[in-house]
Amino acid sequence: MLRQAIMGAALASIATGVSAQVYATGDLRPILQAPVYPRICRILGAQFSTADRDSPPSADDTARIQEALDDCAGSGRSVPCSG
C-alpha cells in the first residue's frame, strides 16, 4: 500500500508543469515561443452535413482534396478542412 502511494505521488509530481512535457516527450528544450502555423492556401468546406448521413454524396472528397493539395504544393501553406 505504501509503495502504491509513493508511486502515485511520484507520478503526480511528474505529470504537472514543465516536467510533464519532459516526461511525455523526452525533450529537455524550454519552450521559448508559441508555435508558428503555416498560412492558409485554400480552405475546403464540407460537402454535406451529418444530417445528410442517410444519403451521402455519390463521390467522396478525395479528388477535391488532392486538387487543393496539388494547387498549393510547394507554397508552404496549408489546406485546412472545415465542417
N, C-alpha and C positions, 0 to 999 in steps of 0.2 A: 504494500500500500504506500509506504514511504517512497519507494522507488518510482511509482507512478506519479506521485505528487511532485517529485523532483523533476521528472521528465516533462510533466505538464508545465511547470514553472519555466524550465529551460526553453521549451517550445514557445511559450507565450512571450518570453523576452526576445527570442529570435524573430518572431512574427510581428514585431512592432517597429515602427520608424524605419530608418535607413537600413538597419540590419536586415529587415525583411527583403529588401531589394538585393542585397549582397547574398543572402542565403538562397533566394529563389533563382538568381541569375548567375551568381559567381563573379559578377562584375564589380570590382572594387573602385572603379572610377566614380567621382562625385558627379551629381547632376548639376551642371552649371547653367544650362539654358533650356528653354522649352523646345520640344521637337519642332522641326520645320516640315510642314506638309507641302507636297507639290501643288502648284497652281492647277486649276481645273481646265482641261481642254474641252470636254463636252460632258454634259450631264444626260444620262439616259433615264427616262421616266418609265414607269411600269406600263405594260400594255393592258393589263386587266387587273381588277381588284380582287381581293379574297372573296368578295360576294359572288364573283363570277366563277368560282371553283367548279361548279357543275358543268360549265361549258367553256373550258379554257380555249385560247386561240388555237387555230389549226397548226400554225407554225410556231416553233419556240423562238426565243430571242437570241439564239446562238449567232446567226448571221448578222443581226443588228449590232450585237456586242462586238463581234470580230471586226465589222466595218469601222466602228468607232475607235477600236484599238489600233487598227491599221492607219486610220486617218491621223491619229495622234502619235504614232510611232516616231521615236527619235526626238520628240519635243520636250521630254522630261516632265510632261504634265499628266495629270490623272484623268480617269474616266469613271467617276462615281455613278452608282446606280441609285435612283431614288424611288421610293414607293409611293 
